């Protein structure tokens, strides 16, 4: 039995119908919802991480690609977790590009928020740290919700290094985005950046609060003092009052 067959067999053994039903609702798989048609086995993320760690060293590109191509959510997430592990381990020998290339080649398989959040900053963020970042702006302006989220979540790696220039530019693009998942992700990244660059982020929010989706704003200011939160929410409210 090869690695792929072993992984699929172990995933199947961990399946739980009750959890699968809960996850299907949680990840919005109904008709017209953002995760429409996604299939779940009902496996916890810690169990998937254990499985990914068990097989990551020996897994081939073909095995990971097959997992990423699966219609089953847990297969894709397990594949992504393995891909992140491959990327990190290969950096020691400067051989990580092959895994970045695989990630980009299968980018359409990264098609739910947990899949994005488990990988974008780890792979793309670290890879682009010292490189030109035009691909993020391409993704930020794409019609794909998931590429949009990849663009903003990738900036988490830069934020941890106190580099917020791309965050601010991409956040500007996302001000007019219509989806709640992007509002939450952008607000989250602004909040993370605020922990490291409070003055710059507070200035950005103050300048853009009037045009910022309410959810994005609330996520961004969540850890600020009550006084600052109230001031920034008032800016938002004043804009709504003026446009009525």
N, C-alpha and C positions, 0 to 999 in steps of 0.2 A: 504493500500500500504506500503510495507516494504522499508527500507532505499535504498536498491539496486535499486528497481523500481523507487523510487523518484529521485535518482541520474541520472539514465539513462534517465528518462523523462526530467529532467532539461537540461542535456547535449544535448538531441535531440532538445529541444526548442531553444538552443543557436547556433545550426548548421548554417553554412553559406557556400553555395556551391562555391561561388567565392573564399573565403578564403581557403576552402578545396583544391581547385585546386592549389592555390599558395603554400600552405604548402606541398602538395604532391611533387611539384617540388623542393622546398627548402630542404626537407628532403630526396631527392634522392630515390624515390620509384619506379623508372623505372627498367626494366629488367636488371639484372647485377649490379645494383647500391647497395650501402650499406643498403638502407632502402627498398629494393625490396618487394613489396606486402603490405606495411604498408598502413592502411586506415585512412583517416582524415575526421572529421566532419566540421572543419573550426572554431575552438573556440580559443579565445585568452587565453594566460596563466593567466593573471589577473582574468579572469572570472572563470577559473578552480581553482585557488587558493581560491577564494571566496566560491565556491561550496565545495571544500575540507574542508575548515574551518567550514562551516555550518554543515557538517555531521560527522566530524572526531570524536567528542566525543561519539556519539552513534553508530558509525559504528562497526560492528563485523568483526572478522577475515575472516569469510566467504564472507562478502560483499567486503572487500578489495581484497581478493583472486580472486573473480569473476571479479573485475575491472582489476586486473593485467593480468588475463587470456584472456582479450578481444583482438580481432584483431584490434580494433579501438584505435588509438594512444592516443586520448584525454581521453579515459577511463583508459588506463594504467597510463598516467601521473597523472590524478586525484587520482587514487589509490595510486600511489607512494607518492604524496603530503600528502595524508591522513596517509600513513604509517609513514612518517617522523614526522608528528604531534603526532601520537600515541607513537612513540619511545621517542620523547622529553618529552611528558607529563608523561610517565611511569617511567622515570628516577628518579622522585621525590621519588618513593616508591621502587626503585631498581627492577623494573619489566620489564625492557626493553629487556631482552634476548628473550622473546617470539616474539618480533617484528623483532629482528635481525634474528632469526631463520626463520621467514616467508620471509624476504627479501632474504636470502640465498636459501631458498627452491624454490623461484620463480625467481631466478637470471636470467634465460633465457628470462624472460619477460622484463627485463631491456635492451631493444634492439635498442636503438637509442641514439645519443649523449646527447640530452636534458634530457632524462630519467636518464642516468648515472649522468650527472652533477647536477641534482636536488636532488640526493640522496646519492651517494657513500660516500662523505666526512661527510655528516650529520649522516648517520647511521653507516657505517663500520668504518669511521675515528674515530668517538667519541667512539664507542664500543672497538676498538682495541688500544685506547690510552695507556692503561696500561696492554696490553695483548700481547701474542706472535702473530707475524704478518705473519706467513708462508703462510696463504691463499692468501696474496697479490702477493707473488712470484709464487704461483700456477696459479693465474689468469694472471699474467704478461706473463707467458710462455704458456698460453693456445692458442688453435687455434682460439678461439672466439675473434673477434675484440672488442666486447663490454666488455668482461671480461678483456681484456687488458686495455681498457680505465678506467674501474672501478678500476683497480690496481693503475693507476697513479693518477686519480682524488681523490681517497681516501686519498692520502698523503696531500691534502690541509688542512685537519684538523690538522695534525702533524705540517705542515709548520706554521700555525697560532700560534703554541706553540713553534716555533723556533727549532723544531725537524726535521732535514733534512736528517738523515741517510738513511731512506728507500727511500726517493725521489732520492737520488744520486744513490743508488743501482738499483732501478727500471729504472731510466733514462738511465743507462748503458745498461740495457737489451733492451730498446726501441731504441737505436741508430741504430740497424739493422732492425727495423720494416719497413715494406713497405707501410703502409697506412698513408695518409695525416692527417687523424683524430687523429692518435696517435702522429704524429709529432707536431701538433698544441697543443694537450693537454699537452704533455711533456714540450714543450717550455713555455706554459702558467704557469705550475707549477714551472719551474725554475725561471721564471720572478717573481712570487709571493714570492718565497724563497729568491731571490736576494734583495727584499725590506727589509728583516729581517736579512739576513746573506750575505751581499754583497761580502765580501772577499772570503768566501768559495765557493760561486756560481761562481764568476768570475774565480777562480782557476779551478773549474770543467769544465767550458766552455772552458777555454784556453787549458786545457789538451785534450779535446775531440772535439773541433771545427772542426778539420780536418776530423773527421768521422761522424759528426753530419749532419743529413739531413738539407738542406737549410732552409726549413720552420721552423723546430724546432729551429734552431739557430736564425733566425730572430725574432721569438716570444720571445725567451729567452732574447735577448739583446735589445729589443724594448725601454725600459726606461733608458738605459744607456746613457752616454754622447756620442756625435757624434764621439769623438776621440776613445773611447773604442769600439764602434760599428765598426768603420772602421778597427781597429786593429784585432778584432776577425774575421771579414769577410775576411780580408787579409789572415789569417791563413787558412781559408777554401779555398780560391782561390789558394793559393800556393799548397795545396794538389791536387787540380784538375789539376793544371799545370804539376805537377810532374808525375801524373798518365796517362797523355796523350801520 
